[in-house]
Each structure stands twice: as C-alpha cells, then as structure tokens.
C-alpha cells in the first residue's frame, strides 16, 4: 500500500497537503489517473480518518466531513475547487472554541457581548466594543494546557466592524511580542518583544466581511502565558497594548478560536467543554510491481503547484518518497 500521509512528522509540525490534479501511477502508460479537482475519490484509492474534520464546501461554507469521508476543499471567497485536503492529527487545546460572554474570557477597556451575527459555522460570534482611550483595550481568552515545545499556532475568525486594525499578543507584560493586522489591506506586521517571539502572522479573506487570522509563537518558553489576547490597534506599527486613539465604540466580532502545538495552523477543530483532536487523513492505493508515480500538489502557505515523479521497484517506493510530504507544516492539497 502507498500511504500518502501517515508518515513521521519532522519537528513536531502539523503535516498536510492538498491534491488539486491527477495522480498517475503506471509503467509504460498511466495505470491510474486521478483528478482530485473533480470532487470525487477514485475507486482505486482508499481514504481513512477516524474523526470528523472541517473544510470549505462548494458554497464557501465552513462545513464538517464525517468519519472516513474525504474533504474536497474550495476557496471560500472565489468558490474555485482546490482539491483533496490532507492533514495529520492535531488537537485544539482551547475550549470552548466558540467564545461565550459568560466564562469565556475577560475584557479590558472594552465590552464583550453577543453580536447577533453568525460566524462561519453558523455559531453566534461575540462582539468586542472599545469604550475608552485606556491602554490596551482587549479580550483575553480562557487559559489552556498544551505542549507547545515546537511552537504554538493560534487561529480565529474575525468579522470586520468599525475597527480596521486588530492586535494579537499575550496577556503578559508589554515586553512580549504582538502581531498587528490591517483588515482592509490584508496585511500584517510583527512587533518584536523580548519574550514570546512571533514567527508568523497571516490574514486571509473568506468572505466580504470575514477574515481568518493565524499567529505562530516560536516555543513554549513563556509562549503565551497559557492564554492570549485580541485587542484594538491604531495601525500596523502599534506597540503592544498601546493607548487606543480611535473612535469610542469601535468594534469587531470574534468566533472559532483554536490553539495547536504546532508551527502552523490547520483546519478548524470545534471544542465545547474539553480539548478535541482531529484524526489524521490517510490516502492509499495498491502499487504495481514496477512503474512510477507522478503527483501535483500544493503545500500549505504556497500558491505554487509542485510536480514530482518517483519510481517504484518491486512494489516498493524509494525511501525519500515521503520527503516531499514533510516539507511544510499545516495542511496541503493534492491536485492530481
């Protein structure tokens, strides 16, 4: 059998990929030719996953695929088919993932209330409304227990309100790192600090008003004080917890929070009263005794489609075959 995931993880990273095109296995000519952009799993392939998993459907909705059901992803904004979504196992250590006004977090210099607006999964999001010019108006998440020895990936969704700039950091002292985001230009800036180094800050648009925010902290050396803060910023250059000078009553809506022990974020894992784990995806097929495999895939965080060929000898793949599956953290897509 050829297992296209379920291979070792290097550096404790989340592993994944996405196949948008066709995988061809054969010798003199293609024995199999698989087009994963079609949204159908070829009958020659076997797919397994021991849990439900999230993906963006053909309508752009953040949906859930049941156990042992493959995820054929779509770009939530353009609705373009993205291919077969493959990931390794990961855990969301923050619960509940849908923030609640009571018992979820603390608000500093801002109100925290039900927004009445629906988040990406249909859950009601919460609204953070700034009410003064005090330093660092922000919302603090609940504390959580996790192993962030290789890094900590924080992900959440935000709906644009009247506030353009948003800041993510720790709830610790102002000497820690933070990341600022501009919701209008889809840009980010990392503001360095003496501890809690942020290595990655990403923003993507999933609808006309909703954005996905991802921030990665380097290690668990005082990484995020077992919680983190989402607050208001004045610009991309705003210092950690600086005094907000914007309009009183500025707001944004928050939903679907996730914390992973990883160097990159993966697909949304819902939680309620405890941590939750998404099982690894496994895709397999029977190999011919001799031939080659041609594959097109797109790695997490890249817009480039990579094309590779490996040879099969006596029904065995070369030892470096899994190497290209280990190049990045997070999800990937198999195109063909």
C-alpha positions as semicolon CSV with decimal commas, in nm:
position;residue;x (nm);y (nm);z (nm)
1;X;0,000;0,000;0,000
2;X;0,110;0,356;-0,059
3;X;0,024;0,584;0,230
4;X;0,023;0,943;0,113
5;X;0,012;1,083;0,465
6;X;0,053;0,898;0,796
7;X;0,429;0,943;0,772
8;X;0,653;1,071;1,053
9;X;0,642;1,435;1,148
10;X;0,961;1,638;1,140
11;X;0,998;1,888;1,421
12;X;0,653;1,821;1,561
13;X;0,487;2,016;1,281
14;X;0,136;1,966;1,156
15;X;0,167;1,783;0,829
16;X;-0,072;1,806;0,541
17;X;-0,118;1,870;0,174
18;X;-0,384;1,910;-0,089
19;X;-0,412;1,739;-0,426
20;X;-0,573;1,952;-0,697
21;X;-0,496;1,746;-1,006
22;X;-0,434;1,390;-1,109
23;X;-0,206;1,129;-0,963
24;X;-0,080;0,892;-1,230
25;X;0,060;0,550;-1,135
26;X;0,194;0,320;-1,404
27;X;0,480;0,190;-1,618
28;X;0,458;0,236;-1,999
29;X;0,139;0,437;-1,964
30;X;-0,086;0,555;-1,680
31;X;-0,231;0,259;-1,495
32;X;-0,436;0,502;-1,286
33;X;-0,502;0,871;-1,346
34;X;-0,676;1,055;-1,063
35;X;-0,820;1,407;-1,085
36;X;-0,895;1,533;-0,734
37;X;-1,033;1,863;-0,862
38;X;-1,339;1,665;-0,972
39;X;-1,451;1,629;-0,610
40;X;-1,466;1,250;-0,638
41;X;-1,239;0,990;-0,476
42;X;-1,116;0,735;-0,735
43;X;-1,243;0,382;-0,673
44;X;-0,882;0,253;-0,667
45;X;-0,799;0,474;-0,365
46;X;-0,876;0,405;0,000
47;X;-0,936;0,701;0,234
48;X;-0,948;0,680;0,614
49;X;-0,985;0,930;0,900
50;X;-1,106;0,832;1,247
51;X;-1,285;1,161;1,323
52;X;-1,488;1,437;1,166
53;X;-1,295;1,725;1,005
54;X;-1,365;2,077;0,879
55;X;-1,338;2,209;0,523
56;X;-1,481;2,478;0,295
57;X;-1,758;2,339;0,074
58;X;-1,852;2,435;-0,283
59;X;-2,079;2,708;-0,141
60;X;-1,796;2,861;0,063
61;X;-1,943;2,743;0,394
62;X;-1,715;2,608;0,667
63;X;-1,852;2,254;0,690
64;X;-1,778;1,923;0,864
65;X;-1,697;1,592;0,692
66;X;-1,792;1,280;0,889
67;X;-1,556;0,995;0,980
68;X;-1,371;0,838;0,682
69;X;-1,509;1,096;0,438
70;X;-1,255;1,286;0,224
71;X;-1,260;1,665;0,213
72;X;-1,261;1,831;-0,127
73;X;-1,181;2,193;-0,047
74;X;-1,296;2,509;-0,222
75;X;-1,167;2,862;-0,194
76;X;-1,433;3,023;0,032
77;X;-1,411;3,356;-0,149
78;X;-1,388;3,255;-0,518
79;X;-1,551;2,908;-0,482
80;X;-1,274;2,762;-0,703
81;X;-1,209;2,388;-0,644
82;X;-0,885;2,338;-0,450
83;X;-0,852;1,959;-0,447
84;X;-0,831;1,687;-0,183
85;X;-0,744;1,819;0,164
86;X;-0,499;1,603;0,365
87;X;-0,373;1,671;0,720
88;X;-0,208;1,493;1,006
89;X;-0,362;1,464;1,353
90;X;-0,393;1,781;1,560
91;X;-0,555;1,899;1,884
92;X;-0,735;2,223;1,969
93;X;-0,634;2,298;2,329
94;X;-0,865;2,598;2,375
95;X;-1,224;2,542;2,485
96;X;-1,489;2,635;2,413
97;X;-1,382;2,733;2,062
98;X;-1,693;2,946;2,015
99;X;-1,646;3,231;2,265
100;X;-1,918;3,289;2,520
101;X;-1,990;3,612;2,703
102;X;-2,007;3,430;3,037
103;X;-1,700;3,237;3,148
104;X;-1,500;3,256;2,826
105;X;-1,267;3,549;2,869
106;X;-1,200;3,884;3,028
107;X;-1,246;4,223;2,867
108;X;-1,012;4,516;2,938
109;X;-1,138;4,862;2,839
110;X;-1,396;4,707;2,607
111;X;-1,737;4,545;2,631
112;X;-1,781;4,178;2,544
113;X;-2,130;4,085;2,421
114;X;-2,323;3,858;2,185
115;X;-2,300;4,019;1,843
116;X;-2,614;3,870;1,698
117;X;-2,410;3,794;1,384
118;X;-2,347;3,442;1,260
119;X;-1,990;3,310;1,234
120;X;-1,852;3,080;0,959
121;X;-2,011;2,765;1,103
122;X;-2,345;2,921;1,193
123;X;-2,244;2,986;1,555
124;X;-2,316;3,329;1,701
125;X;-1,996;3,533;1,732
126;X;-1,913;3,773;2,015
127;X;-1,857;4,146;1,981
128;X;-1,569;4,336;2,137
129;X;-1,658;4,706;2,165
130;X;-1,399;4,961;2,279
131;X;-1,539;5,215;2,525
132;X;-1,247;5,440;2,619
133;X;-0,891;5,551;2,548
134;X;-0,740;5,328;2,815
135;X;-0,422;5,141;2,730
136;X;-0,467;4,809;2,555
137;X;-0,843;4,752;2,509
138;X;-0,856;4,375;2,450
139;X;-1,026;4,042;2,515
140;X;-0,838;3,765;2,700
141;X;-0,909;3,400;2,614
142;X;-0,952;3,130;2,879
143;X;-0,636;2,958;2,998
144;X;-0,541;2,624;2,845
145;X;-0,292;2,341;2,896
146;X;-0,087;2,225;2,600
147;X;0,257;2,114;2,480
148;X;0,394;2,400;2,275
149;X;0,753;2,274;2,276
150;X;0,780;2,309;1,899
151;X;0,565;2,617;1,864
152;X;0,212;2,739;1,925
153;X;-0,032;2,819;1,643
154;X;-0,326;3,045;1,727
155;X;-0,617;3,078;1,483
156;X;-0,952;3,257;1,493
157;X;-1,204;3,431;1,269
158;X;-1,296;3,799;1,283
159;X;-1,580;3,989;1,121
160;X;-1,499;4,344;1,020
161;X;-1,688;4,602;1,224
162;X;-1,593;4,966;1,257
163;X;-1,238;4,892;1,369
164;X;-0,980;4,848;1,091
165;X;-0,678;4,735;1,294
166;X;-0,655;4,436;1,526
167;X;-0,375;4,319;1,757
168;X;-0,291;3,966;1,879
169;X;-0,049;3,911;2,165
170;X;-0,010;3,753;2,503
171;X;-0,186;3,865;2,817
172;X;0,157;3,911;2,976
173;X;0,373;4,223;3,004
174;X;0,417;4,477;2,725
175;X;0,768;4,340;2,660
176;X;0,615;4,041;2,478
177;X;0,573;4,021;2,102
178;X;0,250;4,109;1,925
179;X;0,113;4,097;1,572
180;X;-0,098;4,373;1,415
181;X;-0,342;4,319;1,128
182;X;-0,500;4,558;0,878
183;X;-0,839;4,415;0,779
184;X;-0,869;4,648;0,481
185;X;-0,539;4,571;0,309
186;X;-0,498;4,209;0,435
187;X;-0,153;4,289;0,569
188;X;0,019;4,214;0,899
189;X;0,321;4,328;1,100
190;X;0,508;4,152;1,380
191;X;0,618;4,382;1,662
192;X;0,917;4,217;1,830
193;X;0,946;4,178;2,207
194;X;1,197;4,032;2,449
195;X;0,992;3,712;2,503
196;X;0,720;3,512;2,326
197;X;0,867;3,551;1,980
198;X;0,608;3,551;1,700
199;X;0,739;3,382;1,386
200;X;0,438;3,408;1,157
201;X;0,131;3,633;1,123
202;X;-0,118;3,562;0,843
203;X;-0,455;3,702;0,738
204;X;-0,686;3,570;0,467
205;X;-1,030;3,678;0,349
206;X;-1,306;3,416;0,350
207;X;-1,599;3,647;0,272
208;X;-1,663;4,016;0,209
209;X;-1,661;4,086;0,583
210;X;-1,493;3,785;0,750
211;X;-1,123;3,707;0,786
212;X;-0,910;3,421;0,918
213;X;-0,625;3,526;1,148
214;X;-0,329;3,295;1,222
215;X;-0,036;3,369;1,454
216;X;0,252;3,133;1,540
217;X;0,466;3,166;1,854
218;X;0,810;3,004;1,842
219;X;0,839;2,782;2,154
220;X;0,681;2,715;2,491
221;X;0,932;2,933;2,679
222;X;0,671;3,165;2,832
223;X;0,496;3,142;2,494
224;X;0,157;3,294;2,557
225;X;0,107;3,265;2,935
226;X;-0,148;2,988;2,874
227;X;-0,385;3,237;2,712
228;X;-0,370;3,515;2,457
229;X;-0,531;3,850;2,386
230;X;-0,713;4,001;2,088
231;X;-0,733;4,378;2,100
232;X;-0,765;4,707;1,919
233;X;-0,472;4,871;1,743
234;X;-0,420;5,215;1,587
235;X;-0,205;5,100;1,294
236;X;0,020;4,819;1,174
237;X;0,300;4,977;1,377
238;X;0,109;4,988;1,709
239;X;0,309;4,890;2,016
240;X;0,191;4,613;2,247
241;X;-0,116;4,731;2,443
242;X;-0,072;5,093;2,342
243;X;-0,341;5,351;2,420
244;X;-0,620;5,331;2,164
245;X;-0,684;5,664;1,992
246;X;-0,964;5,553;1,760
247;X;-1,333;5,628;1,784
248;X;-1,506;5,527;2,107
249;X;-1,747;5,244;2,031
250;X;-1,526;5,083;1,767
251;X;-1,592;4,710;1,743
252;X;-1,521;4,375;1,572
253;X;-1,682;4,032;1,604
254;X;-1,486;3,717;1,700
255;X;-1,552;3,346;1,652
256;X;-1,397;2,996;1,621
257;X;-1,076;3,006;1,826
258;X;-0,805;2,742;1,806
259;X;-0,469;2,675;1,975
260;X;-0,239;2,399;1,844
261;X;0,104;2,273;1,948
262;X;0,249;2,333;1,603
263;X;0,447;2,568;1,381
264;X;0,144;2,623;1,158
265;X;-0,234;2,627;1,188
266;X;-0,459;2,356;1,049
267;X;-0,831;2,326;0,976
268;X;-1,084;2,426;1,242
269;X;-1,138;2,179;1,529
270;X;-1,453;2,261;1,732
271;X;-1,441;2,228;2,111
272;X;-1,705;2,264;2,384
273;X;-1,615;2,158;2,738
274;X;-1,277;1,992;2,671
275;X;-0,987;1,971;2,426
276;X;-1,065;1,797;2,097
277;X;-0,849;1,611;1,846
278;X;-0,891;1,571;1,471
279;X;-0,752;1,238;1,344
280;X;-0,504;1,216;1,057
281;X;-0,617;1,171;0,697
282;X;-0,484;0,861;0,520
283;X;-0,498;0,803;0,144
284;X;-0,371;0,473;0,000
285;X;-0,365;0,258;-0,314
286;X;-0,212;-0,075;-0,419
287;X;0,119;-0,031;-0,604
288;X;0,214;-0,214;-0,924
289;X;0,539;-0,413;-0,908
290;X;0,718;-0,161;-1,128
291;X;0,641;0,185;-1,259
292;X;0,635;0,544;-1,139
293;X;0,412;0,794;-0,963
294;X;0,352;1,148;-1,094
295;X;0,186;1,386;-0,849
296;X;0,087;1,753;-0,845
297;X;0,033;1,914;-0,505
298;X;0,016;2,249;-0,331
299;X;0,187;2,296;0,003
300;X;0,040;2,492;0,291
301;X;0,110;2,865;0,260
302;X;0,222;2,840;-0,102
303;X;0,049;2,937;-0,426
304;X;0,289;2,718;-0,628
305;X;0,181;2,382;-0,769
306;X;0,467;2,135;-0,731
307;X;0,509;1,841;-0,973
308;X;0,713;1,533;-0,882
309;X;0,781;1,182;-1,014
310;X;0,910;0,884;-0,812
311;X;0,991;0,533;-0,935
312;X;0,855;0,204;-0,800
313;X;1,080;-0,104;-0,786
314;X;0,947;-0,447;-0,682
315;X;0,636;-0,278;-0,544
316;X;0,843;-0,062;-0,308
317;X;0,876;0,315;-0,305
318;X;1,217;0,482;-0,261
319;X;1,300;0,581;0,096
320;X;1,283;0,953;0,012
321;X;0,928;0,936;-0,130
322;X;0,774;1,077;0,190
323;X;1,023;1,363;0,188
324;X;0,804;1,599;-0,010
325;X;0,520;1,531;0,229
326;X;0,735;1,667;0,513
327;X;0,844;1,995;0,365
328;X;0,597;2,221;0,545
329;X;0,363;2,243;0,840
330;X;-0,015;2,256;0,826
331;X;-0,244;2,131;0,552
332;X;-0,162;2,066;0,188
333;X;-0,372;1,992;-0,118
334;X;-0,336;1,709;-0,368
335;X;-0,436;1,832;-0,710
336;X;-0,366;1,529;-0,923
